[in-house]
Amino acid sequence: MSLMILTRSQDVGGIAIALDMVAMATNIEGLYAAVKFLVCIVKSDARAALEMEKAKGYQVLPTCV
């Protein structure tokens, strides 16, 4: 199941979707779920990890919260 989610996340925008989910979180539970989703993608997919570095997602992440 997680492989399918990872594949689909690349189809719909990659880490940008996960970063948007972090930015749109309205409560602690939503923020936790969004960050967990982002971490899962980055840890499980080398392309996503490279995309995160290329987009400077690690620097952008604190500004999303």
Distance bins in CASP14 RR format, pairs under 12 A and 6 or more apart:
PFRMAT RR
TARGET T0000
AUTHOR 0000-0000-0000
RMODE 2
METHOD distances of the structure
MODEL  1
1 7 0 0 0 0 0 1 0 0 0 0 0
1 8 0 0 0 0 0 1 0 0 0 0 0
1 40 0 0 0 0 0 1 0 0 0 0 0
1 44 0 0 0 0 0 1 0 0 0 0 0
2 8 0 0 0 0 0 1 0 0 0 0 0
2 9 0 0 0 0 0 1 0 0 0 0 0
2 36 0 0 0 0 0 1 0 0 0 0 0
2 37 0 0 0 0 0 1 0 0 0 0 0
2 39 0 0 0 0 0 1 0 0 0 0 0
2 40 1 0 0 1 0 0 0 0 0 0 0
2 41 0 0 0 0 1 0 0 0 0 0 0
2 43 0 0 0 0 0 1 0 0 0 0 0
2 44 1 0 0 1 0 0 0 0 0 0 0
2 45 0 0 0 0 1 0 0 0 0 0 0
3 9 0 0 0 0 0 1 0 0 0 0 0
3 10 0 0 0 0 0 1 0 0 0 0 0
3 40 0 0 0 0 0 1 0 0 0 0 0
3 41 0 0 0 0 0 1 0 0 0 0 0
3 44 1 0 0 1 0 0 0 0 0 0 0
3 45 0 0 0 0 1 0 0 0 0 0 0
4 10 0 0 0 0 0 1 0 0 0 0 0
4 11 0 0 0 0 0 1 0 0 0 0 0
4 44 0 0 0 0 0 1 0 0 0 0 0
5 11 0 0 0 0 0 1 0 0 0 0 0
5 12 0 0 0 0 0 1 0 0 0 0 0
5 14 0 0 0 0 0 1 0 0 0 0 0
5 17 0 0 0 0 0 1 0 0 0 0 0
5 18 0 0 0 0 0 1 0 0 0 0 0
5 36 0 0 0 0 0 1 0 0 0 0 0
5 37 0 0 0 0 1 0 0 0 0 0 0
5 38 0 0 0 0 0 1 0 0 0 0 0
5 40 1 0 0 1 0 0 0 0 0 0 0
5 41 0 0 0 0 1 0 0 0 0 0 0
5 44 0 0 0 0 1 0 0 0 0 0 0
5 45 0 0 0 0 0 1 0 0 0 0 0
5 48 0 0 0 0 0 1 0 0 0 0 0
6 12 0 0 0 0 0 1 0 0 0 0 0
6 14 0 0 0 0 1 0 0 0 0 0 0
6 15 0 0 0 0 0 1 0 0 0 0 0
6 17 0 0 0 0 0 1 0 0 0 0 0
6 18 0 0 0 0 0 1 0 0 0 0 0
6 37 0 0 0 0 0 1 0 0 0 0 0
6 38 0 0 0 0 0 1 0 0 0 0 0
6 40 1 0 0 1 0 0 0 0 0 0 0
6 41 1 0 1 0 0 0 0 0 0 0 0
6 42 0 0 0 0 0 1 0 0 0 0 0
6 43 0 0 0 0 0 1 0 0 0 0 0
6 44 1 0 1 0 0 0 0 0 0 0 0
6 45 1 0 1 0 0 0 0 0 0 0 0
6 46 0 0 0 0 0 1 0 0 0 0 0
6 47 0 0 0 0 1 0 0 0 0 0 0
6 48 1 0 0 1 0 0 0 0 0 0 0
6 49 0 0 0 0 0 1 0 0 0 0 0
7 13 0 0 0 0 0 1 0 0 0 0 0
7 14 0 0 0 0 0 1 0 0 0 0 0
7 41 0 0 0 0 0 1 0 0 0 0 0
7 44 0 0 0 0 0 1 0 0 0 0 0
7 45 0 0 0 0 1 0 0 0 0 0 0
7 47 0 0 0 0 0 1 0 0 0 0 0
7 48 0 0 0 0 0 1 0 0 0 0 0
8 14 0 0 0 0 1 0 0 0 0 0 0
8 17 0 0 0 0 1 0 0 0 0 0 0
8 18 0 0 0 0 0 1 0 0 0 0 0
8 37 0 0 0 0 0 1 0 0 0 0 0
8 41 0 0 0 0 0 1 0 0 0 0 0
8 45 0 0 0 0 0 1 0 0 0 0 0
9 15 1 0 0 1 0 0 0 0 0 0 0
9 16 0 0 0 0 1 0 0 0 0 0 0
9 17 1 0 0 1 0 0 0 0 0 0 0
9 18 1 0 0 1 0 0 0 0 0 0 0
9 19 0 0 0 0 0 1 0 0 0 0 0
9 20 0 0 0 0 0 1 0 0 0 0 0
9 21 0 0 0 0 0 1 0 0 0 0 0
9 37 0 0 0 0 1 0 0 0 0 0 0
9 38 0 0 0 0 1 0 0 0 0 0 0
9 40 0 0 0 0 1 0 0 0 0 0 0
9 41 1 0 1 0 0 0 0 0 0 0 0
9 42 0 0 0 0 0 1 0 0 0 0 0
9 44 0 0 0 0 1 0 0 0 0 0 0
9 45 1 0 0 1 0 0 0 0 0 0 0
9 47 0 0 0 0 0 1 0 0 0 0 0
9 48 1 0 0 1 0 0 0 0 0 0 0
9 51 0 0 0 0 0 1 0 0 0 0 0
9 52 0 0 0 0 0 1 0 0 0 0 0
10 16 0 0 0 0 0 1 0 0 0 0 0
10 17 0 0 0 0 1 0 0 0 0 0 0
10 18 0 0 0 0 0 1 0 0 0 0 0
10 41 0 0 0 0 1 0 0 0 0 0 0
10 44 0 0 0 0 0 1 0 0 0 0 0
10 45 1 0 0 1 0 0 0 0 0 0 0
10 46 0 0 0 0 0 1 0 0 0 0 0
10 47 1 0 0 1 0 0 0 0 0 0 0
10 48 1 0 0 1 0 0 0 0 0 0 0
10 50 0 0 0 0 0 1 0 0 0 0 0
10 51 0 0 0 0 1 0 0 0 0 0 0
11 17 0 0 0 0 1 0 0 0 0 0 0
11 47 0 0 0 0 0 1 0 0 0 0 0
12 18 0 0 0 0 0 1 0 0 0 0 0
12 20 0 0 0 0 0 1 0 0 0 0 0
12 21 0 0 0 0 0 1 0 0 0 0 0
12 41 0 0 0 0 0 1 0 0 0 0 0
13 19 0 0 0 0 0 1 0 0 0 0 0
13 20 0 0 0 0 1 0 0 0 0 0 0
13 21 0 0 0 0 0 1 0 0 0 0 0
13 41 0 0 0 0 0 1 0 0 0 0 0
13 47 0 0 0 0 0 1 0 0 0 0 0
13 48 0 0 0 0 0 1 0 0 0 0 0
13 51 0 0 0 0 1 0 0 0 0 0 0
13 55 0 0 0 0 0 1 0 0 0 0 0
14 20 0 0 0 0 0 1 0 0 0 0 0
14 21 0 0 0 0 0 1 0 0 0 0 0
14 37 0 0 0 0 0 1 0 0 0 0 0
14 38 0 0 0 0 1 0 0 0 0 0 0
14 41 1 0 0 1 0 0 0 0 0 0 0
14 42 0 0 0 0 0 1 0 0 0 0 0
14 45 0 0 0 0 1 0 0 0 0 0 0
14 47 0 0 0 0 1 0 0 0 0 0 0
14 48 1 0 0 1 0 0 0 0 0 0 0
14 49 0 0 0 0 0 1 0 0 0 0 0
14 50 0 0 0 0 0 1 0 0 0 0 0
14 51 1 0 0 1 0 0 0 0 0 0 0
14 52 0 0 0 0 1 0 0 0 0 0 0
14 54 0 0 0 0 0 1 0 0 0 0 0
14 55 0 0 0 0 1 0 0 0 0 0 0
14 57 0 0 0 0 0 1 0 0 0 0 0
15 21 0 0 0 0 0 1 0 0 0 0 0
15 22 0 0 0 0 0 1 0 0 0 0 0
15 34 0 0 0 0 0 1 0 0 0 0 0
15 37 0 0 0 0 0 1 0 0 0 0 0
15 38 1 0 0 1 0 0 0 0 0 0 0
15 39 0 0 0 0 0 1 0 0 0 0 0
15 40 0 0 0 0 0 1 0 0 0 0 0
15 41 1 0 0 1 0 0 0 0 0 0 0
15 42 1 0 0 1 0 0 0 0 0 0 0
15 45 0 0 0 0 1 0 0 0 0 0 0
15 47 0 0 0 0 1 0 0 0 0 0 0
15 48 1 0 1 0 0 0 0 0 0 0 0
15 49 0 0 0 0 1 0 0 0 0 0 0
15 50 0 0 0 0 1 0 0 0 0 0 0
15 51 1 0 1 0 0 0 0 0 0 0 0
15 52 1 0 1 0 0 0 0 0 0 0 0
15 53 0 0 0 0 1 0 0 0 0 0 0
15 54 0 0 0 0 1 0 0 0 0 0 0
15 55 1 0 0 1 0 0 0 0 0 0 0
15 56 0 0 0 0 0 1 0 0 0 0 0
15 57 1 0 0 1 0 0 0 0 0 0 0
15 58 0 0 0 0 0 1 0 0 0 0 0
15 60 0 0 0 0 1 0 0 0 0 0 0
15 61 0 0 0 0 1 0 0 0 0 0 0
15 64 0 0 0 0 0 1 0 0 0 0 0
16 22 0 0 0 0 0 1 0 0 0 0 0
16 23 0 0 0 0 0 1 0 0 0 0 0
16 38 0 0 0 0 0 1 0 0 0 0 0
16 41 0 0 0 0 0 1 0 0 0 0 0
16 48 0 0 0 0 0 1 0 0 0 0 0
16 51 0 0 0 0 1 0 0 0 0 0 0
16 52 0 0 0 0 0 1 0 0 0 0 0
16 54 0 0 0 0 0 1 0 0 0 0 0
16 55 1 0 0 1 0 0 0 0 0 0 0
16 57 0 0 0 0 1 0 0 0 0 0 0
16 60 0 0 0 0 0 1 0 0 0 0 0
16 64 0 0 0 0 0 1 0 0 0 0 0
17 23 0 0 0 0 0 1 0 0 0 0 0
17 24 0 0 0 0 0 1 0 0 0 0 0
17 34 0 0 0 0 1 0 0 0 0 0 0
17 37 0 0 0 0 1 0 0 0 0 0 0
17 38 0 0 0 0 1 0 0 0 0 0 0
17 41 0 0 0 0 1 0 0 0 0 0 0
17 48 0 0 0 0 0 1 0 0 0 0 0
17 51 0 0 0 0 0 1 0 0 0 0 0
18 24 0 0 0 0 0 1 0 0 0 0 0
18 25 0 0 0 0 0 1 0 0 0 0 0
18 33 0 0 0 0 0 1 0 0 0 0 0
18 34 1 0 0 1 0 0 0 0 0 0 0
18 35 0 0 0 0 1 0 0 0 0 0 0
18 36 0 0 0 0 1 0 0 0 0 0 0
18 37 1 0 1 0 0 0 0 0 0 0 0
18 38 1 1 0 0 0 0 0 0 0 0 0
18 39 0 0 0 0 1 0 0 0 0 0 0
18 40 0 0 0 0 1 0 0 0 0 0 0
18 41 1 0 1 0 0 0 0 0 0 0 0
18 42 0 0 0 0 1 0 0 0 0 0 0
18 43 0 0 0 0 0 1 0 0 0 0 0
18 44 0 0 0 0 0 1 0 0 0 0 0
18 45 0 0 0 0 0 1 0 0 0 0 0
18 48 0 0 0 0 1 0 0 0 0 0 0
18 51 0 0 0 0 0 1 0 0 0 0 0
18 52 0 0 0 0 1 0 0 0 0 0 0
18 55 0 0 0 0 0 1 0 0 0 0 0
18 57 0 0 0 0 1 0 0 0 0 0 0
18 60 0 0 0 0 0 1 0 0 0 0 0
18 61 0 0 0 0 1 0 0 0 0 0 0
18 64 0 0 0 0 1 0 0 0 0 0 0
19 25 0 0 0 0 0 1 0 0 0 0 0
19 34 0 0 0 0 1 0 0 0 0 0 0
19 35 0 0 0 0 0 1 0 0 0 0 0
19 37 0 0 0 0 0 1 0 0 0 0 0
19 38 1 0 0 1 0 0 0 0 0 0 0
19 39 0 0 0 0 0 1 0 0 0 0 0
19 41 0 0 0 0 0 1 0 0 0 0 0
19 42 0 0 0 0 0 1 0 0 0 0 0
19 48 0 0 0 0 0 1 0 0 0 0 0
19 51 0 0 0 0 0 1 0 0 0 0 0
19 52 0 0 0 0 1 0 0 0 0 0 0
19 55 0 0 0 0 1 0 0 0 0 0 0
19 56 0 0 0 0 0 1 0 0 0 0 0
19 57 1 0 0 1 0 0 0 0 0 0 0
19 58 0 0 0 0 0 1 0 0 0 0 0
19 59 0 0 0 0 0 1 0 0 0 0 0
19 60 1 0 0 1 0 0 0 0 0 0 0
19 61 1 0 0 1 0 0 0 0 0 0 0
19 62 0 0 0 0 0 1 0 0 0 0 0
19 63 0 0 0 0 1 0 0 0 0 0 0
19 64 1 0 1 0 0 0 0 0 0 0 0
19 65 0 0 0 0 0 1 0 0 0 0 0
20 34 0 0 0 0 1 0 0 0 0 0 0
20 37 0 0 0 0 0 1 0 0 0 0 0
20 38 0 0 0 0 0 1 0 0 0 0 0
20 57 0 0 0 0 0 1 0 0 0 0 0
20 60 0 0 0 0 0 1 0 0 0 0 0
20 61 0 0 0 0 0 1 0 0 0 0 0
20 64 0 0 0 0 1 0 0 0 0 0 0
21 30 0 0 0 0 1 0 0 0 0 0 0
21 31 0 0 0 0 1 0 0 0 0 0 0
21 32 0 0 0 0 0 1 0 0 0 0 0
21 33 1 0 0 1 0 0 0 0 0 0 0
21 34 1 1 0 0 0 0 0 0 0 0 0
21 35 0 0 0 0 1 0 0 0 0 0 0
21 36 0 0 0 0 0 1 0 0 0 0 0
21 37 1 0 0 1 0 0 0 0 0 0 0
21 38 1 0 0 1 0 0 0 0 0 0 0
21 39 0 0 0 0 0 1 0 0 0 0 0
21 40 0 0 0 0 0 1 0 0 0 0 0
21 41 0 0 0 0 0 1 0 0 0 0 0
21 61 0 0 0 0 0 1 0 0 0 0 0
21 64 0 0 0 0 1 0 0 0 0 0 0
21 65 0 0 0 0 0 1 0 0 0 0 0
22 30 0 0 0 0 1 0 0 0 0 0 0
22 31 1 0 0 1 0 0 0 0 0 0 0
22 32 0 0 0 0 0 1 0 0 0 0 0
22 33 0 0 0 0 1 0 0 0 0 0 0
22 34 1 0 1 0 0 0 0 0 0 0 0
22 35 1 0 1 0 0 0 0 0 0 0 0
22 36 0 0 0 0 0 1 0 0 0 0 0
22 37 0 0 0 0 1 0 0 0 0 0 0
22 38 1 0 0 1 0 0 0 0 0 0 0
22 39 0 0 0 0 0 1 0 0 0 0 0
22 41 0 0 0 0 0 1 0 0 0 0 0
22 57 0 0 0 0 0 1 0 0 0 0 0
22 60 0 0 0 0 1 0 0 0 0 0 0
22 61 1 0 0 1 0 0 0 0 0 0 0
22 62 0 0 0 0 1 0 0 0 0 0 0
22 63 0 0 0 0 1 0 0 0 0 0 0
22 64 1 0 1 0 0 0 0 0 0 0 0
22 65 1 0 0 1 0 0 0 0 0 0 0
23 30 0 0 0 0 0 1 0 0 0 0 0
23 31 0 0 0 0 1 0 0 0 0 0 0
23 34 0 0 0 0 1 0 0 0 0 0 0
23 35 0 0 0 0 0 1 0 0 0 0 0
23 38 0 0 0 0 0 1 0 0 0 0 0
23 57 0 0 0 0 0 1 0 0 0 0 0
23 60 0 0 0 0 1 0 0 0 0 0 0
23 61 0 0 0 0 1 0 0 0 0 0 0
23 62 0 0 0 0 0 1 0 0 0 0 0
23 63 0 0 0 0 1 0 0 0 0 0 0
23 64 1 0 1 0 0 0 0 0 0 0 0
23 65 1 0 0 1 0 0 0 0 0 0 0
24 30 0 0 0 0 1 0 0 0 0 0 0
24 31 0 0 0 0 1 0 0 0 0 0 0
24 33 0 0 0 0 0 1 0 0 0 0 0
24 34 1 0 0 1 0 0 0 0 0 0 0
24 64 0 0 0 0 1 0 0 0 0 0 0
24 65 0 0 0 0 0 1 0 0 0 0 0
25 31 1 1 0 0 0 0 0 0 0 0 0
25 32 0 0 0 0 1 0 0 0 0 0 0
25 33 1 0 0 1 0 0 0 0 0 0 0
25 34 1 0 1 0 0 0 0 0 0 0 0
25 35 0 0 0 0 1 0 0 0 0 0 0
25 36 0 0 0 0 0 1 0 0 0 0 0
25 37 0 0 0 0 0 1 0 0 0 0 0
25 38 0 0 0 0 0 1 0 0 0 0 0
25 64 0 0 0 0 1 0 0 0 0 0 0
25 65 1 0 0 1 0 0 0 0 0 0 0
26 33 0 0 0 0 0 1 0 0 0 0 0
26 34 0 0 0 0 0 1 0 0 0 0 0
26 65 0 0 0 0 0 1 0 0 0 0 0
27 33 0 0 0 0 1 0 0 0 0 0 0
27 34 0 0 0 0 0 1 0 0 0 0 0
28 34 0 0 0 0 0 1 0 0 0 0 0
28 35 0 0 0 0 0 1 0 0 0 0 0
28 65 0 0 0 0 0 1 0 0 0 0 0
29 35 0 0 0 0 0 1 0 0 0 0 0
29 36 0 0 0 0 0 1 0 0 0 0 0
30 36 0 0 0 0 1 0 0 0 0 0 0
30 37 0 0 0 0 1 0 0 0 0 0 0
30 38 0 0 0 0 0 1 0 0 0 0 0
30 65 0 0 0 0 0 1 0 0 0 0 0
31 37 0 0 0 0 0 1 0 0 0 0 0
31 38 0 0 0 0 0 1 0 0 0 0 0
31 61 0 0 0 0 0 1 0 0 0 0 0
31 64 0 0 0 0 1 0 0 0 0 0 0
31 65 1 0 0 1 0 0 0 0 0 0 0
32 38 0 0 0 0 0 1 0 0 0 0 0
32 39 0 0 0 0 0 1 0 0 0 0 0
32 65 0 0 0 0 0 1 0 0 0 0 0
33 39 0 0 0 0 0 1 0 0 0 0 0
33 40 0 0 0 0 0 1 0 0 0 0 0
34 40 0 0 0 0 0 1 0 0 0 0 0
34 41 0 0 0 0 0 1 0 0 0 0 0
34 61 0 0 0 0 0 1 0 0 0 0 0
34 64 0 0 0 0 1 0 0 0 0 0 0
34 65 0 0 0 0 1 0 0 0 0 0 0
35 41 0 0 0 0 0 1 0 0 0 0 0
35 42 0 0 0 0 0 1 0 0 0 0 0
35 61 0 0 0 0 1 0 0 0 0 0 0
35 62 0 0 0 0 0 1 0 0 0 0 0
35 64 0 0 0 0 1 0 0 0 0 0 0
35 65 0 0 0 0 1 0 0 0 0 0 0
36 42 0 0 0 0 0 1 0 0 0 0 0
36 43 0 0 0 0 0 1 0 0 0 0 0
37 43 0 0 0 0 0 1 0 0 0 0 0
37 44 0 0 0 0 0 1 0 0 0 0 0
37 48 0 0 0 0 0 1 0 0 0 0 0
38 44 0 0 0 0 0 1 0 0 0 0 0
38 45 0 0 0 0 0 1 0 0 0 0 0
38 48 0 0 0 0 1 0 0 0 0 0 0
38 49 0 0 0 0 0 1 0 0 0 0 0
38 51 0 0 0 0 0 1 0 0 0 0 0
38 52 0 0 0 0 1 0 0 0 0 0 0
38 57 0 0 0 0 1 0 0 0 0 0 0
38 58 0 0 0 0 0 1 0 0 0 0 0
38 60 0 0 0 0 0 1 0 0 0 0 0
38 61 1 0 0 1 0 0 0 0 0 0 0
38 64 0 0 0 0 1 0 0 0 0 0 0
38 65 0 0 0 0 0 1 0 0 0 0 0
39 45 0 0 0 0 0 1 0 0 0 0 0
39 48 0 0 0 0 0 1 0 0 0 0 0
39 49 0 0 0 0 0 1 0 0 0 0 0
39 52 0 0 0 0 0 1 0 0 0 0 0
39 58 0 0 0 0 0 1 0 0 0 0 0
39 61 0 0 0 0 0 1 0 0 0 0 0
40 48 0 0 0 0 1 0 0 0 0 0 0
40 49 0 0 0 0 0 1 0 0 0 0 0
41 47 0 0 0 0 1 0 0 0 0 0 0
41 48 1 0 1 0 0 0 0 0 0 0 0
41 49 0 0 0 0 1 0 0 0 0 0 0
41 50 0 0 0 0 0 1 0 0 0 0 0
41 51 0 0 0 0 1 0 0 0 0 0 0
41 52 0 0 0 0 1 0 0 0 0 0 0
41 57 0 0 0 0 0 1 0 0 0 0 0
42 48 1 0 1 0 0 0 0 0 0 0 0
42 49 1 0 1 0 0 0 0 0 0 0 0
42 50 0 0 0 0 1 0 0 0 0 0 0
42 51 0 0 0 0 1 0 0 0 0 0 0
42 52 1 0 1 0 0 0 0 0 0 0 0
42 53 0 0 0 0 1 0 0 0 0 0 0
42 55 0 0 0 0 0 1 0 0 0 0 0
42 57 0 0 0 0 1 0 0 0 0 0 0
42 58 0 0 0 0 1 0 0 0 0 0 0
42 61 0 0 0 0 0 1 0 0 0 0 0
43 49 1 0 0 1 0 0 0 0 0 0 0
43 52 0 0 0 0 0 1 0 0 0 0 0
45 51 0 0 0 0 1 0 0 0 0 0 0
45 52 0 0 0 0 1 0 0 0 0 0 0
46 52 0 0 0 0 0 1 0 0 0 0 0
46 53 0 0 0 0 0 1 0 0 0 0 0
47 53 0 0 0 0 0 1 0 0 0 0 0
47 54 0 0 0 0 0 1 0 0 0 0 0
48 54 0 0 0 0 0 1 0 0 0 0 0
48 55 0 0 0 0 0 1 0 0 0 0 0
48 57 0 0 0 0 0 1 0 0 0 0 0
49 55 0 0 0 0 0 1 0 0 0 0 0
49 57 0 0 0 0 0 1 0 0 0 0 0
49 58 0 0 0 0 0 1 0 0 0 0 0
50 57 0 0 0 0 0 1 0 0 0 0 0
51 57 0 0 0 0 1 0 0 0 0 0 0
51 58 0 0 0 0 0 1 0 0 0 0 0
52 58 1 0 0 1 0 0 0 0 0 0 0
52 59 0 0 0 0 0 1 0 0 0 0 0
52 60 0 0 0 0 1 0 0 0 0 0 0
52 61 0 0 0 0 1 0 0 0 0 0 0
53 59 0 0 0 0 0 1 0 0 0 0 0
53 60 0 0 0 0 0 1 0 0 0 0 0
54 60 0 0 0 0 0 1 0 0 0 0 0
55 61 0 0 0 0 0 1 0 0 0 0 0
56 62 0 0 0 0 0 1 0 0 0 0 0
56 63 0 0 0 0 0 1 0 0 0 0 0
57 63 0 0 0 0 1 0 0 0 0 0 0
57 64 0 0 0 0 1 0 0 0 0 0 0
58 64 0 0 0 0 0 1 0 0 0 0 0
END
